[in-house]
Amino acid sequence: MGHGSSKELPETTNTEGASTPSSRVKRPHIRRIFRRLTVSRGNGSSSSSTLKLVSAEGFAGIALLTLISADMQQFKDKWLACVSFGEQTFRTHISDQTEKPVWNSEKKLLLEKNGPHLARISVFETNRISKNNLVGYCEIDLLELLTQDSDSDFEVFELFDPAATGKVVGRISLSCSVEDPIETEKNFARRILAIVDYNEDGKLSFSEFSDLIKAFGNQVADNKKEELFKAADKNGDDAVSMDELAELLAIQQENEPLINCCPVCGEILEVSDKLNTLVHLSLCFDEGTGNQVMTGGFLTDKQASYGWMFKLSEWAHFSSYDVGLNSGSSASHILVFDRKTKRLVEELIDKKIVLSMRAIYQSKIGLHLMDKGAKEILLSISEKQGREMNTTESARDIPAFVEFFKDQINLAEVKYPLEHFKTFNEFFVRELKPGTRPVASMERDDVAICAADCRLMAFKSVEDGQRFWIKGRKFSVQGLLGKETYSSAFADGTLVIFRLAPQDYHRFHSPVSGTIEKFVKIPGCLYTVNPIAVNSKYCNVFTENKREVSIISTAHFGKVAFVAIGATMVGSITFSKKAGDHVKKGDEYGYFSFGGSTVICVFEKDAIEIDEDLLANSARSLETLVSVGMKLGVATKKQATVNLPNFDNWVLEE
């Protein structure tokens, strides 16, 4: 969950500038679903409508997260903080305090047992002009935080330097509590009531109630508004109070919903055990509790941290953020969904490289250049770069590479320290410490795993892959595998693409257990495997690039084609296994030298059921960030059995 300890909350400054010491209430240890908690707010007010979870089992509700203040070490600047949770990011206002910024900024977040519950908090120093500098971060499991015993109404977490593993640069104070479900209903009812309470008496007459039902746009409810009004008017005073309306909305949303469409976001509301629609509506109508409410509408903390220059470029359409790459690759920011944290993250790519790739791969002029010799140039550059990365001088580039990808390379996982590597390529093909990548369901050979640390796309068929991701004009499984390894069993098979970016661990592993039948090398060019090229309709990256195909024969999946694809700046593909070897899933299978590259696995038709979350993301043209050993899918074929002869009537002759 992070390194946290309860401390006395430092004095915070209210909106008038006066210092208000925060009171602390010791919570009673009552073993129930919730534990009531009185939380002192930065503006001096006190709220008793928040609760602490005792058990997270099956929980679905609203968590109120408040970023209170921070204590930064060796920094004296203005500060903002971001909270990334699921596919949303929120940011605080900028604090003018230097060493000890104060925000008192809050946001309500939806928590579910199977939904996202890991929040990343990033702290940026800012000059209000251009891109801000990420100084420290922490990751907090909110469900774990809500269920732990604590004598304080706030927690303190260490902020880590993204450029140095384990280095602490400051501490952040925050509180997190559960909003009382009854209070959620009342708050929503209060906001709904205010819309049509024309005389502002806090109650709804029948005419006001009728206008409210019409506003919901539910014809069935409108036809029986008299019946609903009588059901709501419990005390028979010919008016519906806020409490009576809250009860009516809660009962109706569970049985016969009055609201079918959220009036704020427009989402169609479906009755589901997973999420009470009132929770959704309450979040959309959120007005906070008196503190600063964090600004939303961002996808990543990097996007949220940009200053006015980013806003100007957005207005001029020079850059854009979007989830997925649905038409070519017009976005200059590639977002992927982190499967572990269930959060969107941004892939780091040099802007000059992005512009050059778009010029080459997303235009007819670029295609013309390819036909006029650019393929040979890319091959020559890649071979030269590969040779240079094997020199001792190249080791000087390692620190700058690590610094550029400081938030995406975890040196604590690397088997050897940086000084161990004598060339850049030695670092690039680095090994990880044993146990760093646990293998899912190791004892079950009918469960396939992810073959690499990568950005993954998975499709039930090649047709799906071409519809959502691969835009090349002539892509086919036969073209991918080549004549020597292609068979009709792969014709409409399941396709899994493992794209490795330069910052990734570049050793790939066997996704299944079986025996290697053969390896076949297929010569080709070295296009980049970046989505900008893969989504190009002008070239066919996977079927034209240099690659090596192997076939693994398995008991549960039939034959599995494993294709290692070279790319721009990749000097070579090296396999750790040879034909005839038996591999266990998770075994190292080989590695790529310098550059980003791709592994593609083709399963026989209907041989595997890919995990639903991977398919759902891929259908949105959204890559999923995965690690070696994570579950990929389950075999759908029955294990092959051998029919032994019947020995009952056999007679042994002397």
Disulfide bonds with the S-S distance in Angstrom:
none
